[in-house]
Amino acid sequence: MLSSLLSCLRKRIFVFTLLWAGFIFAISFLATPLKFLAPSLTLPVAMEIAYLHFHTFNGIEIGFSFLILTITLLGELSLRARLSTALIVTLLATQTALLYTVMDARTIAIIEGSEPSVRSFHSIYVGLEVVKLVALLYLAHIQLEEHEAMLARVASNAPGAARS
């Protein structure tokens, strides 16, 4: 039963990878910047929404990373897929453990009406989001290549397949 589920997920892991990439694009590069352009939304309110938004999304990203990492390690994927997955998980861990901690203090200060520290790590965060998005798209490409190769192997071994 478990091996059947693992096999099914391994064959379709690219779906989860692309879904995660889509979430990043929609949340980090579309919804969040638009929120700060709304003229009636004050900065503290926008920051409070962003705070809730990103912490919720971070939990979803941790779920995606756990699923993809587990399937990658147990599913006999290539070294390229394993290295790409390791890069993505490392980027997420860096954002979660280091950047969110520093950025949270600044965000809370703005929400409370205090003067935040001068240093903002926002550009570093955005840079890591771009790298993570590109890495996810590359990983999905690898996963699709491997999926298509597996389908070709199955088709060539099927009864009635043309043999050379």
Secondary structure, DSSP 4 states (H G I P E B T S, - for coil): -HHHHHHHHHHTHHHHHHHHHHHHHHIIIIIHHHHTT-TTS-HHHHHHHHHHHHHHHHHHHHHHHHHHHHHHHHTT--HHHHHHHHHHHHHHHHIIIIIHHHHHHHHHHHHTTPPPPS---HHHHHHHHHHHHHHHHHHHHHHHHHHHHHHHHHHHHSTT----
